[in-house]
Amino acid sequence: MKLIKFLLIILTTITFSSLNGQTLEISFSPGVSASWVKYQDKTAWQAVKTHIRPRVGYIVNIGAEYFFSPVLSLRTVTAYTQKGFAYQYTYRQGWKRFNYLCVSTMANIYLASHPQLSISFYMGGYGGYWLSGYKLEADYRNSQLLGEKINLTDTTFSYNRLDAGLSAGLYLKYWQTYNQAVTLELGLQYSTVSNDRRNVAGTLNRSVMLLLGYVWVIK
């Protein structure tokens, strides 16, 4: 946890100090994600892991990318993102969804560059705060379909309030003009924060993301 905080502080400091960089690009990227959880408690995880399934949600990103050189940049992204998981047991199945406001800071290293195509690999950290949630469950024993908005004060789910960890992925730009490009991003977010509390197994979020967006060069 201390290492993550340190990395986020360093990356944020670099972001603000890079305002005089060579280029500034603004992006807007909607997309989808497949997310699931893993329990921190090994015994609890062994008991439920065969019942846990990915849950599909959507993401909306607004980002700013600062270039230090043609091969190195720093990208900061603010996103509304859905995370959660699905489950299936003998008599019931359902899913839980948690909506987060996330901020990510990533270093982009450009592996290849062409007048119309740029390919980069990125790695960094992210932090998220839970805004709202929803759960839906079908109980086959009573033939019931139960849906409910998750209250932020509900102690059963309050351990999902914070989310933070590492992010990495590939980022492609296809330049339509000299200052506008279509983007394609394939990313992974890997939570390193176990939101544990008494009598509840701490959870670790995992998400695979696919986003299609647009970039504008500002300077």
Secondary structure as UniProt FT lines:
FT   HELIX           2..17
FT   TURN            18..20
FT   STRAND          23..39
FT   HELIX           42..48
FT   HELIX           49..51
FT   STRAND          52..53
FT   STRAND          55..69
FT   TURN            70..71
FT   STRAND          72..88
FT   STRAND          92..113
FT   STRAND          117..139
FT   TURN            140..143
FT   STRAND          144..150
FT   TURN            152..153
FT   TURN            155..157
FT   HELIX           158..160
FT   STRAND          162..177
FT   TURN            178..179
FT   STRAND          180..191
FT   TURN            198..199
FT   STRAND          203..217
//
